[in-house]
């Protein structure tokens, strides 16, 4: 397809009378979202020398390209829940990848507000919000939803179109890749040998093939985006419509998707504003803005551009329109459960530096996640690690543990390889960003620090995940939770504080106390083994499992194993998953109960996805214990 700009002259000649009439009649802007999945800013307009993206480059030339736009997670569903509500997923309770939260009445998807203001709102067609979409969110949400279906041509519209072809499955699945890219001409294909690989990948033909597919899928997406813009032009609506292009997170490959590095959270964002809707110098064609933008800002910005009041409860900030918010000092992100594996990480990013707080530093970067392991690059990484053939940079992500804190100068080190957290020259930066992180945990009431089994219990009492930490004592509760979670990875010097926290009335605090004592391991045995043994009888399943883990790490698994088998086979869904993960982490300590663990291979109808996450973890654990290679879904 030719870039849409080549069709503009014909449109002006044939449709100018219609366009003039429409402009006279319609005062509010139409707003079009062109969204796609799993791409980083690998576009020509972002300076990528390999990208073939003429349509999006043209859009950037007529609009504003944002150089510092970031998502709140490195994976789709948590991000999309935040985009549609203008709220952090960790505030809503939609932070785990594949969960179903309950929205409180006071939080509504922002298209509902647009509809109340007279907009026709359509979505084609992905939602994936991790909560039941409230009735009235969309006029239409389906593969046929389109602005062209609005009953009155003078009704302003908000239309969302989602391109799923560049999802990680398009890289991993040859048939999908070939189908999506069949629109490409020969000169739009990539030579894998000429592409530049990130330093954390091995330079092999397999990896280069995946990297090539990523670029070609993006070019196919550019074709699709150009066709959408051309439809606006054909309908005489181009100069009445604000266009926003964005991705839901970074490239769908290892150490990018699911991660909080820039490779997973830095996204392209392009906004074209017709001249009649520009405020001050906003939307000047061909400009680049280094303003920090979070993906939760997209919805509030649409509301502001449409003249709709942004609800006070929204955490996102409008970055365009009349009375746009002050620029951000920081953007924030979170990683929580990714399918069957937990790894609680938090991110703070300013224009130059990235801070990461690893709340579970004793877990490897590359935990075994079934979906991720299907990718050819991940398989190549694992083969290279086992053969001892990876570079030091690539092999580092197979280390059995992570630093508690990571700090990167993203200008000097765009791939975030050189951790500056222990460099005294950056001590002030570290302290500043650590403080920003702590403030964010408290102010946003970070639900991700509440273990999922306990979160599930409390929803029944509170009515929604959001309500759990939003009460009169919110700041204190969130701060206490955050402080104890930090203590858990602060080492032997805080053992007395952890022992004290183990007696707290709050089971989430007790959970982190047990996790922290377990993290200390054998050094805590003399002072805390009796306490952990007593906590095997705690009223909370999550606490019992954390205490069992602690005993295993102290070298005392005998009393722990029966408790873990009981939790694995009789608990609620997330209680079973927690127990499965601990049994997997115990390696040979779990060998005496290997036969009982096999019960965890049974799917559980009624559980989320029939309880397949427990099945995956136990299958991996038994494969390693027994030297087998069984495959599960």
C-alpha positions as CSV (number, residue, x, y, z in Angstrom):
1,X,0.0,0.0,0.0
2,X,1.2,3.5,-0.8
3,X,1.6,5.9,2.2
4,X,-1.7,7.7,2.9
5,X,-0.2,11.1,2.1
6,X,-0.2,10.2,-1.7
7,X,-4.0,10.1,-1.6
8,X,-4.6,13.5,0.1
9,X,-4.7,15.5,-3.1
10,X,-7.4,13.4,-4.7
11,X,-9.4,13.5,-1.5
12,X,-9.2,17.4,-1.4
13,X,-10.4,17.6,-5.0
14,X,-13.3,15.1,-4.8
15,X,-14.5,15.5,-1.2
16,X,-13.8,19.1,-0.3
17,X,-17.5,20.2,-0.3
18,X,-18.4,17.4,2.0
19,X,-15.5,18.2,4.3
20,X,-16.4,21.9,4.5
21,X,-20.0,21.0,5.4
22,X,-18.9,18.6,8.1
23,X,-16.4,21.1,9.6
24,X,-19.2,23.7,9.8
25,X,-21.5,21.3,11.6
26,X,-19.2,19.5,14.0
27,X,-17.4,21.4,16.8
28,X,-16.1,18.5,18.8
29,X,-13.1,16.5,17.5
30,X,-13.4,12.9,16.5
31,X,-10.7,10.8,18.2
32,X,-9.1,7.7,16.6
33,X,-6.9,5.4,18.5
34,X,-4.6,3.2,16.4
35,X,-3.2,0.7,18.8
36,X,-1.0,-2.3,18.4
37,X,0.6,-5.0,20.5
38,X,4.1,-5.9,21.5
39,X,6.2,-3.3,19.8
40,X,9.0,-1.0,21.0
41,X,9.7,2.2,19.1
42,X,11.2,0.3,16.1
43,X,9.8,2.9,13.6
44,X,11.6,5.0,11.1
45,X,10.4,8.2,12.7
46,X,12.1,7.1,15.9
47,X,15.4,6.9,14.1
48,X,15.5,3.1,13.6
49,X,17.6,2.6,10.5
50,X,16.0,-0.8,9.7
51,X,12.3,0.1,10.1
52,X,10.1,0.3,7.1
53,X,7.1,2.3,8.4
54,X,6.2,5.0,5.8
55,X,2.6,5.6,7.1
56,X,3.5,6.1,10.7
57,X,6.5,8.2,9.7
58,X,4.1,10.4,7.8
59,X,1.7,10.6,10.7
60,X,4.6,11.7,12.9
61,X,5.6,14.3,10.3
62,X,2.1,15.8,10.6
63,X,1.9,15.5,14.3
64,X,4.0,15.0,17.5
65,X,6.2,12.1,18.3
66,X,6.7,11.5,22.0
67,X,10.1,10.2,22.9
68,X,9.4,9.3,26.6
69,X,6.1,7.4,26.6
70,X,5.9,4.3,28.9
71,X,3.5,1.7,29.9
72,X,2.7,0.7,33.5
73,X,3.6,-2.9,32.9
74,X,5.5,-5.0,30.3
75,X,2.5,-7.1,29.4
76,X,-0.9,-6.4,27.8
77,X,-3.8,-7.1,30.1
78,X,-2.6,-5.2,33.2
79,X,-1.7,-2.3,30.9
80,X,-5.0,-2.3,29.1
81,X,-6.9,-2.3,32.4
82,X,-5.0,0.9,33.3
83,X,-5.5,2.5,29.9
84,X,-9.3,2.1,29.8
85,X,-9.7,3.4,33.4
86,X,-6.8,5.9,33.8
87,X,-5.8,4.0,36.9
88,X,-2.8,1.9,37.9
89,X,-3.4,-1.8,37.7
90,X,-1.9,-2.1,41.2
91,X,-4.6,0.2,42.5
92,X,-7.4,-1.6,40.7
93,X,-6.3,-5.1,41.6
94,X,-5.8,-6.0,37.9
95,X,-2.0,-6.3,38.2
96,X,-1.6,-10.1,37.9
97,X,-1.4,-11.4,34.3
98,X,-4.7,-13.3,34.0
99,X,-7.0,-12.4,36.8
100,X,-10.5,-11.1,37.1
101,X,-11.0,-8.1,39.4
102,X,-14.2,-6.3,40.4
103,X,-14.5,-2.6,39.6
104,X,-16.0,-0.4,42.4
105,X,-18.9,1.8,41.3
106,X,-16.9,5.0,41.4
107,X,-14.4,3.8,38.8
108,X,-15.7,3.5,35.2
109,X,-14.0,3.0,31.8
110,X,-13.6,6.4,30.4
111,X,-15.6,5.7,27.1
112,X,-18.7,5.7,29.3
113,X,-18.1,9.4,30.1
114,X,-17.6,10.1,26.4
115,X,-20.9,8.5,25.5
116,X,-22.6,10.5,28.2
117,X,-21.2,13.6,26.5
118,X,-22.6,12.6,23.1
119,X,-19.8,10.6,21.6
120,X,-20.3,7.4,19.6
121,X,-17.7,5.0,21.0
122,X,-16.4,1.9,19.2
123,X,-13.8,-0.7,19.8
124,X,-12.4,-3.2,17.2
125,X,-12.1,-5.3,19.2
126,X,-9.6,-6.4,21.9
127,X,-10.6,-5.5,25.4
128,X,-8.6,-7.7,27.8
129,X,-9.3,-5.4,30.8
130,X,-9.2,-8.2,33.5
131,X,-12.6,-7.1,34.8
132,X,-16.1,-7.6,33.4
133,X,-16.6,-4.7,30.9
134,X,-19.5,-2.6,32.4
135,X,-22.6,-2.4,30.3
136,X,-22.6,0.9,28.4
137,X,-18.9,1.1,28.0
138,X,-19.1,0.9,24.2
139,X,-21.7,1.6,21.6
140,X,-20.1,-1.3,19.7
141,X,-17.1,-3.6,20.5
142,X,-16.6,-6.3,17.9
143,X,-14.7,-7.0,14.8
144,X,-17.2,-5.0,12.9
145,X,-17.2,-1.9,15.2
146,X,-16.5,1.2,13.2
147,X,-17.2,5.0,13.2
148,X,-19.0,4.5,9.9
149,X,-21.8,2.7,11.7
150,X,-22.8,5.7,13.9
151,X,-26.5,6.6,13.2
152,X,-25.8,10.2,12.6
153,X,-22.8,11.3,10.5
154,X,-22.5,14.5,12.5
155,X,-22.1,12.6,15.8
156,X,-18.5,12.9,17.1
157,X,-16.8,9.5,17.6
158,X,-14.1,7.9,19.6
159,X,-13.0,4.8,17.7
160,X,-10.4,2.3,18.8
161,X,-8.7,-0.2,16.4
162,X,-6.3,-2.8,17.7
163,X,-3.8,-4.6,15.5
164,X,-2.9,-8.0,17.0
165,X,-0.7,-9.2,14.2
166,X,2.5,-8.1,15.9
167,X,1.8,-9.9,19.2
168,X,4.6,-12.2,20.4
169,X,2.7,-15.1,18.8
170,X,3.3,-13.5,15.4
171,X,7.0,-14.0,16.1
172,X,6.8,-17.4,17.6
173,X,4.3,-18.9,15.2
174,X,5.5,-19.3,11.6
175,X,2.1,-19.7,10.1
176,X,0.8,-16.5,11.8
177,X,3.9,-14.6,10.8
178,X,3.5,-15.6,7.2
179,X,-0.2,-14.8,7.2
180,X,0.3,-11.3,8.7
181,X,3.2,-10.4,6.5
182,X,1.8,-11.5,3.2
183,X,1.0,-7.9,2.4
184,X,4.7,-7.0,2.3
185,X,6.5,-6.5,-1.0
186,X,9.9,-8.0,-1.6
187,X,11.6,-4.7,-0.9
188,X,9.9,-4.5,2.5
189,X,11.5,-7.7,3.7
190,X,14.4,-7.6,6.1
191,X,17.9,-9.2,5.8
192,X,18.4,-10.7,9.3
193,X,22.2,-10.5,8.9
194,X,22.1,-6.7,8.8
195,X,20.0,-6.1,11.9
196,X,21.4,-4.9,15.2
197,X,20.7,-7.3,18.1
198,X,20.5,-6.2,21.7
199,X,23.6,-7.3,23.8
200,X,21.5,-9.6,26.0
201,X,20.7,-12.0,23.0
202,X,23.0,-14.6,21.5
203,X,24.0,-13.8,17.9
204,X,22.6,-16.9,16.2
205,X,20.5,-17.4,13.1
206,X,17.5,-18.4,15.2
207,X,17.6,-15.1,17.2
208,X,18.1,-13.1,14.0
209,X,15.1,-14.7,12.4
210,X,12.9,-13.7,15.4
211,X,14.3,-10.1,15.2
212,X,13.6,-10.0,11.5
213,X,10.0,-11.2,12.0
214,X,9.5,-8.4,14.6
215,X,10.5,-5.8,12.0
216,X,8.4,-7.3,9.2
217,X,5.3,-7.6,11.5
218,X,5.7,-3.9,12.3
219,X,5.8,-3.1,8.6
220,X,2.6,-5.1,8.2
221,X,1.1,-3.1,11.0
222,X,2.1,0.1,9.3
223,X,0.2,-1.1,6.2
224,X,-2.9,-1.6,8.3
225,X,-2.5,1.8,10.1
226,X,-2.2,3.5,6.7
227,X,-5.4,1.9,5.5
228,X,-7.2,3.2,8.6
229,X,-6.0,6.8,8.0
230,X,-7.0,6.5,4.4
231,X,-10.5,5.6,5.5
232,X,-10.6,8.8,7.4
233,X,-9.5,10.7,4.3
234,X,-12.0,9.0,2.1
235,X,-14.8,9.9,4.6
236,X,-13.8,13.5,4.6
237,X,-12.9,13.3,8.3
238,X,-9.1,13.6,8.3
239,X,-9.1,17.3,9.5
240,X,-11.8,16.6,12.0
241,X,-10.1,13.8,13.8
242,X,-7.3,13.6,16.4
243,X,-5.3,10.5,15.8
244,X,-3.3,8.7,18.5
245,X,-1.0,5.8,17.8
246,X,0.4,3.7,20.6
247,X,1.6,0.2,21.6
248,X,0.5,-1.6,24.7
249,X,4.1,-2.5,25.7
250,X,7.5,-3.4,24.2
251,X,8.6,-6.1,21.8
252,X,7.3,-9.6,22.4
253,X,10.7,-11.2,23.1
254,X,12.6,-12.3,26.2
255,X,13.9,-9.6,28.6
256,X,11.5,-7.2,27.0
257,X,7.8,-8.3,27.2
258,X,6.9,-8.9,30.8
259,X,9.8,-6.9,32.0
260,X,10.1,-3.3,33.3
261,X,13.2,-2.4,31.3
262,X,12.8,0.1,28.6
263,X,12.7,-2.8,26.1
264,X,9.4,-3.8,27.8
265,X,7.8,-0.5,28.7
266,X,9.1,2.2,26.3
267,X,6.6,2.5,23.5
268,X,5.9,4.6,20.5
269,X,3.3,7.4,20.8
270,X,2.3,9.7,18.0
271,X,-0.5,12.2,18.1
272,X,-1.8,14.2,15.1
273,X,-4.1,17.1,16.0
274,X,-5.8,19.0,13.2
275,X,-5.0,22.7,13.3
276,X,-8.5,23.8,14.4
277,X,-8.2,21.6,17.6
278,X,-4.8,22.7,18.7
279,X,-4.3,24.5,22.0
280,X,-1.4,26.9,22.2
281,X,1.6,25.1,20.6
282,X,0.2,21.6,21.1
283,X,0.3,19.4,18.0
284,X,2.7,21.4,16.0
285,X,3.5,19.2,13.0
286,X,6.9,17.5,12.9
287,X,7.8,18.1,16.5
288,X,9.2,15.8,19.2
289,X,8.1,16.0,22.8
290,X,10.3,14.6,25.6
291,X,7.5,15.0,28.1
292,X,7.1,11.9,30.3
293,X,3.8,10.2,29.4
294,X,2.3,7.1,31.1
295,X,-0.1,4.8,29.4
296,X,-2.7,5.7,32.1
297,X,-2.6,9.2,30.8
298,X,-4.1,8.2,27.4
299,X,-7.8,8.1,28.7
300,X,-7.7,11.4,30.7
301,X,-6.1,13.1,27.6
302,X,-9.0,11.9,25.4
303,X,-11.5,13.2,27.9
304,X,-9.7,16.6,28.1
305,X,-9.5,16.9,24.3
306,X,-13.3,16.1,24.1
307,X,-14.1,18.8,26.7
308,X,-15.2,16.2,29.3
309,X,-14.2,16.7,32.9
310,X,-11.5,14.2,34.1
311,X,-12.8,12.5,37.3
312,X,-10.7,13.3,40.4
313,X,-10.3,9.6,41.1
314,X,-8.3,9.0,37.9
315,X,-4.6,8.8,38.5
316,X,-3.7,9.5,34.8
317,X,-3.0,13.1,33.7
318,X,-4.1,14.8,30.5
319,X,-1.1,15.8,28.5
320,X,-3.0,17.6,25.8
321,X,-6.0,20.0,25.6
322,X,-7.1,23.0,27.5
323,X,-5.6,23.2,31.0
324,X,-3.4,20.1,30.5
325,X,-1.7,18.8,33.6
326,X,1.8,19.8,34.7
327,X,4.4,17.5,33.2
328,X,5.3,14.4,35.2
329,X,8.6,14.1,37.1
330,X,8.3,10.3,37.0
331,X,6.4,7.4,35.4
332,X,5.9,4.2,37.3
333,X,5.5,0.5,36.4
334,X,4.9,-2.8,38.1
335,X,5.5,-6.5,37.4
336,X,3.5,-9.1,39.4
337,X,2.4,-12.6,38.5
338,X,3.1,-13.5,34.9
339,X,0.8,-16.4,34.3
340,X,2.2,-19.1,36.7
341,X,5.2,-17.2,38.1
342,X,5.3,-14.4,40.6
343,X,8.1,-11.8,40.5
344,X,7.2,-8.6,42.3
345,X,9.1,-5.7,40.8
346,X,8.4,-2.0,40.8
347,X,9.8,0.7,38.4
348,X,10.4,4.4,38.6
349,X,11.6,6.2,35.5
350,X,12.4,9.9,34.9
351,X,13.7,11.3,31.7
352,X,17.2,9.9,32.2
353,X,17.3,7.2,35.0
354,X,15.5,4.0,35.7
355,X,15.0,2.6,39.2
356,X,13.9,-1.0,39.8
357,X,13.0,-2.5,43.2
358,X,13.1,-6.3,43.2
359,X,10.9,-7.5,46.1
360,X,11.7,-11.2,45.3
361,X,15.5,-11.0,44.6
362,X,16.1,-14.7,45.3
363,X,14.2,-15.6,42.1
364,X,16.0,-15.8,38.8
365,X,15.3,-13.3,36.0
366,X,14.4,-16.1,33.7
367,X,11.9,-18.2,35.7
368,X,10.3,-20.9,33.6
369,X,7.1,-19.6,32.2
370,X,5.3,-21.9,29.7
371,X,4.2,-19.3,27.2
372,X,7.5,-17.5,27.1
373,X,9.4,-20.8,26.7
374,X,7.6,-21.5,23.4
375,X,9.5,-18.7,21.8
376,X,12.6,-19.6,19.6
377,X,14.7,-16.9,21.2
378,X,14.0,-18.1,24.7
379,X,14.8,-21.6,23.7
380,X,18.0,-20.4,22.2
381,X,18.9,-18.6,25.3
382,X,18.3,-21.6,27.5
383,X,20.3,-23.9,25.2
384,X,23.1,-21.4,25.2
385,X,23.1,-21.1,29.0
386,X,23.1,-24.9,29.4
387,X,26.0,-25.3,27.0
388,X,27.9,-22.4,28.6
389,X,28.0,-20.5,25.3
390,X,26.3,-17.2,26.2
391,X,28.1,-14.0,26.6
392,X,28.4,-12.6,30.1
393,X,25.7,-10.1,29.5
394,X,23.2,-12.7,28.1
395,X,24.0,-15.3,30.8
396,X,23.5,-12.8,33.7
397,X,19.7,-13.3,33.4
398,X,20.1,-16.9,34.4
399,X,21.7,-16.1,37.7
400,X,19.8,-17.7,40.6
401,X,19.1,-14.3,42.2
402,X,18.8,-10.6,41.4
403,X,20.1,-7.4,43.1
404,X,17.5,-5.8,45.4
405,X,17.8,-2.5,43.6
406,X,18.8,-1.6,40.0
407,X,19.6,1.8,38.7
408,X,20.4,2.7,35.1
409,X,21.4,5.8,33.2
410,X,19.2,5.2,30.2
411,X,20.9,7.9,28.2
412,X,24.4,6.5,28.5
413,X,23.2,2.9,28.8
414,X,20.1,2.4,26.7
415,X,20.1,-1.4,27.0
416,X,20.2,-1.1,30.9
417,X,23.2,-3.3,31.4
418,X,25.3,-1.4,33.9
419,X,23.6,-1.4,37.3
420,X,24.6,1.8,39.1
421,X,22.8,1.0,42.4
422,X,26.1,0.4,44.3
423,X,28.0,3.3,42.6
424,X,28.5,6.0,45.2
425,X,28.6,8.6,42.4
426,X,24.9,8.0,41.9
427,X,23.9,7.7,45.6
428,X,21.8,10.8,45.5
429,X,19.9,9.6,42.4
430,X,19.3,6.3,44.0
431,X,17.9,7.8,47.2
432,X,15.7,10.2,45.2
433,X,14.2,7.5,43.1
434,X,13.9,5.1,46.0
435,X,11.9,7.7,47.8
436,X,9.7,8.3,44.8
437,X,9.0,4.6,44.7
438,X,8.0,4.5,48.3
439,X,5.8,7.5,48.0
440,X,4.1,5.8,45.0
441,X,3.5,2.5,46.9
442,X,1.8,4.5,49.6
443,X,-0.1,7.0,47.6
444,X,-1.5,4.6,45.1
445,X,-2.2,1.8,47.7
446,X,-0.2,-0.8,45.9
447,X,-2.2,-4.0,46.1
448,X,0.6,-6.1,44.5
449,X,2.3,-6.3,47.9
450,X,-0.6,-8.3,49.2
451,X,-0.1,-11.9,48.3
452,X,-2.7,-13.1,45.9
453,X,-4.4,-15.7,48.2
454,X,-4.9,-13.0,50.8
455,X,-6.1,-10.5,48.2
456,X,-8.7,-13.1,47.0
457,X,-9.9,-13.5,50.6
458,X,-10.3,-9.8,51.3
459,X,-12.2,-9.1,48.1
460,X,-15.2,-11.0,49.6
461,X,-15.2,-8.7,52.6
462,X,-14.4,-5.4,50.9
463,X,-16.5,-5.8,47.7
464,X,-13.6,-5.0,45.3
465,X,-9.9,-5.2,45.2
466,X,-9.7,-1.4,45.1
467,X,-11.6,-1.1,48.4
468,X,-9.1,-3.3,50.3
469,X,-6.6,-0.5,50.9
470,X,-8.9,2.5,50.3
471,X,-10.2,3.3,53.7
472,X,-9.6,5.9,56.5
473,X,-6.3,4.3,57.5
474,X,-5.1,3.9,53.9
475,X,-1.8,5.7,54.1
476,X,-0.7,3.9,57.2
477,X,-1.8,0.4,56.0
478,X,0.0,0.9,52.6
479,X,3.1,2.3,54.2
480,X,3.3,-0.5,56.8
481,X,2.9,-3.1,54.0
482,X,5.5,-1.5,51.8
483,X,8.0,-1.2,54.7
484,X,7.6,-4.9,55.7
485,X,7.9,-6.0,52.1
486,X,11.2,-4.1,51.8
487,X,12.4,-5.6,55.1
488,X,12.0,-9.0,53.6
489,X,14.9,-8.5,51.3
490,X,17.1,-6.4,53.7
491,X,19.2,-9.2,55.1
492,X,20.2,-10.6,58.5
493,X,20.4,-7.3,60.2
494,X,16.7,-6.8,60.2
495,X,15.9,-10.3,61.6
496,X,14.6,-8.9,65.0
497,X,12.2,-6.6,63.1
498,X,11.0,-9.5,60.9
499,X,10.4,-11.7,64.0
500,X,8.3,-8.8,65.5
501,X,6.4,-8.4,62.3
502,X,5.6,-12.2,62.3
503,X,3.2,-11.5,65.2
504,X,1.3,-8.7,63.4
505,X,-2.5,-8.9,63.2
506,X,-2.3,-8.3,59.5
507,X,-1.7,-11.6,57.6
508,X,-0.1,-9.8,54.7
509,X,2.5,-8.4,57.1
510,X,3.0,-11.8,58.6
511,X,3.5,-13.2,55.1
512,X,6.3,-10.8,54.3
513,X,7.9,-11.5,57.7
514,X,8.0,-15.2,56.9
515,X,9.3,-14.5,53.4
516,X,12.1,-12.3,54.9
517,X,13.1,-14.9,57.5
518,X,13.2,-17.5,54.7
519,X,15.4,-15.2,52.6
520,X,17.9,-15.0,55.4
521,X,18.0,-18.8,55.4
522,X,20.4,-20.8,57.6
523,X,21.5,-17.7,59.4
524,X,18.0,-17.3,60.9
525,X,17.7,-20.9,62.0
526,X,18.7,-20.6,65.6
527,X,16.5,-17.6,66.3
528,X,13.5,-18.2,64.0
529,X,13.1,-21.9,63.2
530,X,10.8,-22.5,66.2
531,X,8.7,-19.5,65.1
532,X,8.4,-20.7,61.5
533,X,7.4,-24.1,62.8
534,X,4.6,-22.6,64.8
535,X,3.5,-20.5,61.8
536,X,2.8,-23.7,59.9
537,X,-0.4,-23.5,61.9
538,X,-1.2,-19.9,61.0
539,X,-4.8,-19.2,60.1
540,X,-3.7,-17.9,56.7
541,X,-2.7,-20.3,53.9
542,X,-0.3,-17.8,52.4
543,X,1.5,-17.4,55.7
544,X,1.7,-21.2,56.2
545,X,3.2,-21.7,52.8
546,X,5.7,-18.8,53.4
547,X,6.7,-20.4,56.7
548,X,7.2,-23.8,55.0
549,X,9.4,-22.1,52.5
550,X,11.4,-20.6,55.3
551,X,12.0,-23.9,57.0
552,X,13.1,-25.4,53.7
553,X,15.6,-22.6,53.2
554,X,16.9,-23.2,56.7
555,X,17.5,-26.8,55.9
556,X,14.5,-28.1,57.9
557,X,12.0,-29.4,55.3
558,X,10.6,-32.3,57.1
559,X,7.7,-30.5,58.9
560,X,7.2,-28.2,55.9
561,X,6.5,-30.8,53.2
562,X,3.2,-32.2,54.5
563,X,1.9,-28.7,54.9
564,X,2.8,-27.8,51.3
565,X,1.1,-31.0,50.0
566,X,-2.0,-30.1,51.9
567,X,-2.0,-26.6,50.5
568,X,-1.3,-27.9,47.0
569,X,-4.3,-30.2,47.0
570,X,-6.9,-28.7,49.2
571,X,-6.5,-24.9,49.1
572,X,-8.1,-22.3,47.0
573,X,-6.7,-21.6,43.5
574,X,-4.0,-19.1,44.4
575,X,-3.1,-21.0,47.6
576,X,-2.4,-24.1,45.5
577,X,-0.2,-22.1,43.2
578,X,1.8,-20.6,46.0
579,X,2.4,-24.1,47.4
580,X,3.4,-25.4,44.0
581,X,5.9,-22.7,43.5
582,X,7.6,-23.4,46.9
583,X,7.8,-27.1,46.1
584,X,9.4,-26.3,42.8
585,X,11.9,-24.0,44.5
586,X,12.8,-26.7,47.0
587,X,14.3,-28.9,44.3
588,X,15.6,-32.1,45.8
589,X,14.2,-31.3,49.2
590,X,10.8,-32.1,47.6
591,X,11.8,-35.5,46.4
592,X,10.2,-37.4,49.3
593,X,6.8,-36.0,48.3
594,X,7.2,-36.3,44.5
595,X,4.4,-38.9,44.2
596,X,2.0,-36.7,46.2
597,X,3.0,-33.7,44.1
598,X,1.6,-35.5,41.0
599,X,-1.9,-34.7,42.3
600,X,-1.1,-31.1,41.2
601,X,-1.1,-32.2,37.6
602,X,-4.9,-32.4,37.7
603,X,-6.8,-29.5,36.2
604,X,-9.5,-28.0,38.4
605,X,-12.8,-27.0,36.7
606,X,-14.1,-23.8,38.2
607,X,-10.7,-22.3,38.7
608,X,-9.2,-19.6,36.5
609,X,-8.3,-21.5,33.3
610,X,-9.1,-24.7,35.1
611,X,-6.2,-24.2,37.4
612,X,-3.6,-24.7,34.6
613,X,-1.0,-22.5,36.4
614,X,-0.6,-25.0,39.2
615,X,-0.3,-27.8,36.6
616,X,2.4,-25.9,34.8
617,X,4.5,-25.4,37.9
618,X,4.2,-28.9,39.2
619,X,5.0,-30.3,35.7
620,X,8.2,-28.3,35.6
621,X,9.1,-29.4,39.2
622,X,8.5,-33.1,38.5
623,X,10.4,-32.9,35.2
624,X,13.4,-31.6,37.1
625,X,13.1,-34.1,39.9
626,X,12.5,-37.1,37.7
627,X,14.6,-36.1,34.7
628,X,11.5,-36.2,32.4
629,X,10.3,-33.9,29.7
630,X,6.5,-34.0,30.0
631,X,4.7,-31.2,28.2
632,X,1.5,-29.5,29.5
633,X,-0.6,-26.7,28.1
